[in-house]
Amino acid sequence: MPVPRSVFSSIRTQSLATRIVDQVIDALFSGQLEAGQFLGTEAQLTQMFNTSRVPIREALGRLEALGVVTIKTGLGGGATIAEGRPDQFATALAVQFMLVQVTPEEIFDARIGVECRAAELAAEHVTDEEIAELRRLLDAVKSPNLSRRASVERILDFHAAIVEASRSRTLVTLMHALEHALLNLYIAIDSDASNEFRYEGLHAIFERIEARDPEGAFTMMRKHLLNRRQSMLYRLKQVGSGKSRKKTVPFGQKPD
């Protein structure tokens, strides 16, 4: 069964497809539509919106690109409100970071906001199994003879596991988006120094989470990330000093 016609109003403006998209999204936010609900066939939607098939097809294409609907063709086909896909949103957000040339400072500051709160929540909700996994990931950071990429990946895996333990789907999604930026940025400009200093900071965070100390976990995470922010921005300044000491390297662009 398609959604009731009363959910939407007839469209009689020039930007038909845009208005259709807006109405569907508004209905979703207002709770009139939910994940998995059948929206209707193309023919049914033309009647609902009192318009032709052309703007309906355009609107459905946009909604599908946004991840709002899934479209099935053929017998029994039509548009259905999509199930949640946070990973898809995270990838799209990471792409937007690159397109708008988000700066390293913005990435680091966002990371501090996300991960400090995540560490606090993780200390409240973490299970014994997650503690064991965090310990395993922490030990992996100390593995000898790691490539720069492998080293960065293992450190980010540890941070990601903390965010997962927060039980906050919003923070998890934001962290996944930031990971795209952080991985490329760290590989491009991070030094070849030993992970020993980083390990000490990570271990301090782990101890506070293991002790179920939210305030301590927040404090240790903030201290660690502020240190990393300072060292990475200093490294950026060194790498970019050949052209201009004030030059800012946007996310997605390697320093000269």
N, C-alpha and C positions, 0 to 999 in steps of 0.2 A: 504494500500500500504506500503510495506517495504521501508526502506531508500534506496536511490540509491546505487548501487554497487560501484560507484566511490568514495564514502566516505571512504571506507576501501581498503586495499591492501591485496593480498594473503599472507598467512602465511606459511613459509617454514623453520621454525626453530624447535629446540627440545622443547622449552618451549612455545608450541602453545597456551595453555589456557592463560598464562600470557600475551603474546603478544596481544591476542584478547581483554583481559580486558583493557590493556593499550590503544589500539586503540579506544575502545568505550569511555573511559574516556577522551582521548585527543580530540575526536570529540565533546564531550559534552562541554569541556572547550573552544573549538574554536568556538562554536556557530553553528556547523553543526547539532547538535542534541539538542532537547529541551524537557522539561517535557511533558509527554503525547504522545510523538511520538512513533509510532509502529516501532520497530526495525526489526522484521521479525519472521517467524516461524523457527523452528530448521532446516528444510530442506533448507529454503531460506538462512539462515546464513551459512550453510555448503558450499553453492555455492558462496556466497559473499566472504568468506575467503579461498575458495578452499582447504578445509580440511574435515576431517571426522566428524561424530556426537559426538565422544567421547570428543575431546577438546572443542567443542561448548557447550556441556552439562556442562563440568567442568567450563568453563568461565562464563556461565549464572548463575551457582550456586554461584560463587564468586561475580558476579555483584549484584545478588539478596541479598546476605549477606551484601554487602556494601550499600544497599539501592539505587542502581543506576537503577535497573530494577525491574519490577513486571512481573511475569510469569503466564500465564493462560494456563491450559492444556485442551485437548479435542478439539472438533470442534471449529474453530475460535480462537484457542489459539495462543500463541507465546509470545515474549518478548516485553515489552513496557517500554520506559524510565519513571521512577517513578516520581510522583509528589513530591515536596519538603516536607520533614518531619524533621524539626529542632528538634523536641522532641526526635526522634530516634537518631539523631546525638548527642544530649546532653547526653543521657543515655550512648551511646557508649563511649563518651569522658570521662564521669565520671568513667566508668569501666577501661579505660586505665589509668586514674589517679591512681587508686588502684593498677593495675598490675605493673606499673613502680615505685610504692611506692613514689608518690609525697609527699613531706614533708609539714607539717603545714605552715612553712615559705613561701613556694611557693604558697600554697593556699591563704594565707592572702595577699601576694603581688599581686597576680592575681586579687583578689577581689577588692583591692584598685584601680587598674587600670580600671577595668570594672565599678565599681560603682561610682567613682568620675566623670568619663565622662558621665555616665548615668544620674547622678543628674544634671549635667550641661545642658544636652539635655532636660531632663524632665522639667526644669525651662523654657525652650524655647517653649516647645510643649504641656505642660499639659493643660487639659481641666478643666472646672469647675466640671464636673462629676468625673473626676479623683482626683481632690482635695478633694471632698467629700469622696471618697473611701479611700484615704490616711488618712484622719482624722479619719474615722471609724476604720481602721486598727491600727492607732496609739493609739486610745482609748482602743482597745482590748489588747494592750501590758500591760496596767495597771490593767487588771482584777486580782482580788485577788485569792489566793490559787491555782495558776496554777502549774501543774507538770512541771518538768524541760523540758520535751519534748514539752509540749504545749507552754511553754514560748518561747523556741527556735523557734518553728514553727511560732508563731505569729510575732516574730521579723523578721524572714526571709520573711514572707508574706509581711510585710511592705517594706522591701528592694526590693523584687521582683516587687512590684507594681511600685516603682520608676523606675526600669529598664524598665518595660513595657511602662511607660509613655515617655521614651526616644525616642520611635519610631524606635529604632535600632534593627533589627532582629538579627544582629550579637551579640550585647551585651546581648540580651534576651537569646539567645542560650547558650552563655558562662556562664551566670548567672545560668541557669537551671543546667548546668553541675557542677558548683561550689556548688550549693545548696546541692547536694548529699553528697559532702565532708563536707561541713559546718555543716549540720544537725548532722551527726554521730560524728563529732569531738566535737562540742559544747556539745552534750548530754553526751559524754564520759568524758570530762574534765572540763566543765564549773562549776563554783561555784554555790552555792545555794543562792547567794546574791539577794536582791530585785532588781526588774527591774527599780526602781526609777531613778538610775543614768543613765541607758541606755535610759530611756524615755526622759530625758533631752537632751541627744545628738540627739536622733531621732527627737524630737520636734524642735530643732534648724535647722535641715535639712529641715523639713516640712515647717517651716516659710519662709525659703529662696526660696523654690520651689513655695509656695503659692504666694510669692511676685514677682514671675517671675524674680528672680535674679540669673542668671546662675553662675556668679563668686562666689557669696555667697554660693550657693548650693554646688558647687565644694569644696569650702574651708571647709564648715561645715561637708560634707561627709568625706573628707580627715582627718580632725581632729578626728572625731568620730571613723573611722576605724583604724587609727593609735593607738588610745587609746585602742581599742579592741584588736588589734594585740599585743600590749605590755602586756596587762593583760592576754591574752590567752597563750602567750609564757611563761610568768612567771608561770602560773598555770601548764603548761606542765613540766617545769623544776622542780617544786615542786613535782608533781606526779611521775616523773621519777627519782627523786633523790635517791630513795632507791637502785638503781643499779649503775647508773652513771649520773653525772651531765651533761655530754656531750652527753648523749644518745638522738637521734632524733627519734621521733615516727612518722612513715610514715602514710599517710592517709589510713584508712581502718584497722589499727591495734590499739587496745586499749592499753593505757599505763599499765604497770605492777602495 
